[in-house]
Amino acid sequence: MTEDIEQKLREWAVTYHCADFIQNDPVQFPHRYTSKQDIEISGLLTAIMSFGNRSQILKKADDLHTYMGASPYQYVLSRRWEKDFPAGERSSFYRMLSYADFHSYFRRLHTAYSEYDSLEDALQVYPGRPIEKLCSFLDVSSKSPQKKLNMFLRWMVRQGSEVDFGIWKSFDSRELVIPLDTHVCRVAYLLELTESETFSLKNAQRITAALAEVFPDDPCLGDFALFGYGVNHK
């Protein structure tokens, strides 16, 4: 990586890693809350919905939070989701995510919070790196890029940020993987941080490793540089 590219990444990170990022991003929803459990639940479910058209993501995430109300944590414990999101209801809540899919998410969260104080604590029973723990909890593959889940982990783990929460102290920012989306992949390829625009775990890891050369203790700071620049320079 050239010094010029390193300088660009540092400059873009400063430009886009700021509180202004929140207002047009799905991260605005967990920012409605102050308790750890509310932030975890809002963050996870919002991240899972974060694909497709941005305005539609925000609209449906707002609908979901209308169901959950003042406290997603109390909503999970109350089991009101069993009525709102019936297990057998296969119709779409958001794109290919059905009401039944959300029933499954709420059920997993209810089990976690029935046994542990936080989702962070519940994940400790699973082996591996942060993304592997989270994938095990949700019973999904850790062999794919898992953009949405890596974004959620960035929200929970990165500290000293106006955007991310940094409430998971038992996880290390150096173990995070870049949330690989169209903008990140395109800009990383143009900067020659990677040799491919392929959406794969290998490519996400390759881009993360390149960003770690610039931000060794916090490679996902580079997410703001790549994503922010990509969105604003289509």
For each residue, the residues with C-beta under 8 A, 3 or more apart:
1: 5 6 192 193 210 213 214
2: 5 6
3: 6 7
4: 7 8
5: 1 2 8 9 191 192 193
6: 1 2 3 9 10 213 214
7: 3 4 10 11
8: 4 5 11 12 191 225
9: 5 6 12 13 191 211 214 215 222 225 226
10: 6 7 13 14 214 225
11: 7 8 14 15
12: 8 9 15 16 224 225 226 228 229
13: 9 10 16 17 215 221 222 224 225
14: 10 11 17
15: 11 12 18 225 228
16: 12 13 21 224 225 227 228 229
17: 13 14 21 161 162 163 221 224 225 228
18: 15 21 162 163
19: 22 162 163
20: 23
21: 16 17 18 24 25 27 162 163 224 228
22: 19 25 27 28 31 162 163
23: 20 28
24: 21 28 54
25: 21 22 28 163
26: 29 46 47 49 50 57 58 61
27: 21 22 30 31 43 46 155 163 164
28: 22 23 24 25 31 32 58
29: 26 32 42 43 46 61 62 65
30: 27 33 38 39 42 43 46 155 165
31: 22 27 28
32: 28 29 42 65
33: 30 38 39 42 71 72
34: 38 39
35: 38 39 71 73
36: 39 40 118 120 167
37: 40 41 72 73 113 117 118 119
38: 30 33 34 35 41 42 71 72 73
39: 30 33 34 35 36 42 43 156 165 167
40: 36 37 43 44 118 119 120 156 167
41: 37 38 44 45 68 72 73 75 76 109 119
42: 29 30 32 33 38 39 45 46 65 68 72
43: 27 29 30 39 40 46 47 152 155 156 165
44: 40 41 47 48 105 109 119 152
45: 41 42 48 49 61 64 72 102 105
46: 26 27 29 30 42 43 49 50 61 64
47: 26 43 44 50 148 149 151 152 155
48: 44 45 97 105 148 149 152
49: 26 45 46 57 60 61 64 94 97 148
50: 26 46 47 57 61 148 151
51: 57 95 147 148
52: 56 57 95
53: 56 57
54: 24 57 58
55: 58 59
56: 52 53 59 60 94
57: 26 49 50 51 52 53 54 60 61 94
58: 26 28 54 55 61 62
59: 55 56 62 63
60: 49 56 57 63 64 93 94
61: 26 29 45 46 49 50 57 58 64 65
62: 29 58 59 65 66
63: 59 60 66 67
64: 45 46 49 60 61 67 68 93 102
65: 29 32 42 61 62 68 69 72
66: 62 63 69
67: 63 64 75 80 81 84 85
68: 41 42 64 65 71 72 75
69: 65 66 72 74 75
70: 74
71: 33 35 38 68 74 75
72: 33 37 38 41 42 45 65 68 69 75 76
73: 35 37 38 41 76 77 113
74: 69 70 71 77 78
75: 41 67 68 69 71 72 78 80 81
76: 41 72 73 79 81 106 109 110 113
77: 73 74 110 113 114
78: 74 75
79: 76 82 110
80: 67 75 83 84
81: 67 75 76 84 85 102 103 106 110
82: 79 85 86 87 103 106
83: 80 86
84: 67 80 81
85: 67 81 82 89 93 99 100 102 103 106
86: 82 83 89 99 100 103
87: 82 100 103 104
88: 100
89: 85 86 98 99 100 103
90: 98 99 100
91: 98 99
92: 95 96 97 98
93: 60 64 85 97 98 99 101 102
94: 49 56 57 60 97
95: 51 52 92
96: 92
97: 48 49 92 93 94 101 102
98: 89 90 91 92 93 101 102
99: 85 86 89 90 91 93 102 103
100: 85 86 87 88 89 90 103 104
101: 93 97 98 104 105
102: 45 64 81 85 93 97 98 99 105 106
103: 81 82 85 86 87 89 99 100 106 107
104: 87 100 101 107 108
105: 44 45 48 101 102 108 109 138
106: 76 81 82 85 102 103 109 110
107: 103 104 110 111
108: 104 105 111 112 137 138
109: 41 44 76 105 106 112 113 119
110: 76 77 79 81 106 107 113 114
111: 107 108 114 115
112: 108 109 115 116 119 122 137
113: 37 73 76 77 109 110 116 117 118 119 122
114: 77 110 111
115: 111 112 122
116: 112 113 119 121 122
117: 37 113 121
118: 36 37 40 113 121 122
119: 37 40 41 44 109 112 113 116 122 123
120: 36 40 123 124 156 167 168 170 171
121: 116 117 118 124
122: 112 113 115 116 118 119 125 137
123: 119 120 126 130 133 134 137
124: 120 121 133 170
125: 122
126: 123 132 133 136 137
127: 132 133 136
128: 131 132 133 136 142
129: 132 133 175
130: 123 133 134 153 157 171 172 175 176
131: 128 134 135 142 146 149 150 153 176 177
132: 126 127 128 129 135 136 142
133: 123 124 126 127 128 129 130 136 137
134: 123 130 131 137 138 149 152 153
135: 131 132 138 139 140 141 142 146 149
136: 126 127 128 132 133 139 142
137: 108 112 122 123 126 133 134
138: 105 108 134 135 149
139: 135 136
140: 135 146 149
141: 135 144 146
142: 128 131 132 135 136 146 201
143: 201
144: 141 200 201
145: 150 177 180 199 200 201 203 204
146: 131 135 140 141 142 149 150 177 201
147: 51 150 151 179 180 181 204
148: 47 48 49 50 51 151 152 179
149: 47 48 131 134 135 138 140 146 152 153
150: 131 145 146 147 153 154 176 177 178 179 180 204
151: 47 50 147 148 154 155 179
152: 43 44 47 48 134 148 149 155 156
153: 130 131 134 149 150 156 157 171 176 177
154: 150 151 157 158 164 176 179 220 223
155: 27 30 43 47 151 152 158 163 164 165
156: 39 40 43 120 152 153 164 165 166 167 168 171
157: 130 153 154 164 166 168 171 172 173 176
158: 154 155 161 164 165 166 173 176 218 220 221
159: 164 166 173
160: 166
161: 17 158 164 165 166
162: 17 18 19 21 22
163: 17 18 19 21 22 25 27 155 224
164: 27 154 155 156 157 158 159 161
165: 30 39 43 155 156 158 161
166: 156 157 158 159 160 161 169
167: 36 39 40 120 156
168: 120 156 157 171
169: 166
170: 120 124
171: 120 130 153 156 157 168 175
172: 130 157 175 176
173: 157 158 159 176 217 218 219 220
174: 212 216 217 218 219
175: 129 130 171 172
176: 130 131 150 153 154 157 158 172 173 208 219 220
177: 131 145 146 150 153 201 204 205 208 220
178: 150 184 204 207 208 211 219 220 222 223 226
179: 147 148 150 151 154 184 220 223 227
180: 145 147 150 184 185 199 203 204 207
181: 147 184 185 227
182: 185 186 230
183: 186 187 226 227 229 230 231
184: 178 179 180 181 187 188 207 223 226 227 230
185: 180 181 182 188 189 194 197 198 199 203 207
186: 182 183 189 190 197 230
187: 183 184 190 191 226 227 229 230
188: 184 185 191 193 194 207 210 226
189: 185 186 192 193 194 195 196 197
190: 186 187
191: 5 8 9 187 188
192: 1 5 189 195
193: 1 5 188 189 206 207 210 211
194: 185 188 189 197 203 206 207 210
195: 189 192 206
196: 189 200 203
197: 185 186 189 194 203
198: 185 202 203
199: 145 180 185 203
200: 144 145 196 203 204
201: 142 143 144 145 146 177 204 205
202: 198 205 206
203: 145 180 185 194 196 197 198 199 200 206 207
204: 145 147 150 177 178 180 200 201 207 208
205: 177 201 202 208 209
206: 193 194 195 202 203 209 210
207: 178 180 184 185 188 193 194 203 204 210 211 226
208: 176 177 178 204 205 211 212 219 220
209: 205 206 212 213 219
210: 1 188 193 194 206 207 213 214
211: 9 178 193 207 208 214 215 219 220 221 222 223 226
212: 174 208 209 215 216 219
213: 1 6 209 210 216
214: 1 6 9 10 210 211 222
215: 9 13 211 212 218 219 220 221 222
216: 174 212 213 219
217: 173 174
218: 158 173 174 215 221
219: 173 174 176 178 208 209 211 212 215 216 222
220: 154 158 173 176 177 178 179 208 211 215 223
221: 13 17 158 211 215 218 224 225
222: 9 13 178 211 214 215 219 225 226
223: 154 178 179 184 211 220 226 227
224: 12 13 16 17 21 163 221 227 228
225: 8 9 10 12 13 15 16 17 221 222 228 229
226: 9 12 178 183 184 187 188 207 211 222 223 229 230
227: 16 179 181 183 184 187 223 224 230 231
228: 12 15 16 17 21 224 225 231 232
229: 12 16 183 187 225 226 232 233
230: 182 183 184 186 187 226 227 233 234
231: 183 227 228 234
232: 228 229
233: 229 230
234: 230 231
